[in-house]
Amino acid sequence: MALKHDPAAPLPPGRAAFGVASPPGDSDGLRHAREWLAHVEAGRIGQRLGTDPEIVARRERNERIILGKKG
């Protein structure tokens, strides 16, 4: 179940905002967390297409070469 975001709902100082601890008086941190969650709920974040399998294979090949792994 997804968390619901209510930008008008006040949070008491020091209370965690959506799993992120915020020190008392950190209004900028709370504002940022609420704005980020609003973007997620609007579908602007987290809805990207997957990486092309050819790019993934090339990246894995390069990592094996650089890190000396056998694959």
C-alpha positions, 0 to 999 in steps of 0.5 A: 500500500502506497503512502498518501501525501497531504501537503497541508497536513502539518507534522510535529517537529522531529517526527519522521516524514515518510521514513526520513528522520527530520531534526526539529525545525527542519522545515526545508527538509520536510518541504523537500520530502513533500515536494518529492513525494508529490512528484512520485505520486504524480507519476513523474518519477519512477516511471522510466523505461528499462535500460536497453539489454544491449547497453546492459550487456556492454556495461557488464562486459566493461565491468568484467574487463575493468574488475578482472572478473571472469564471466 
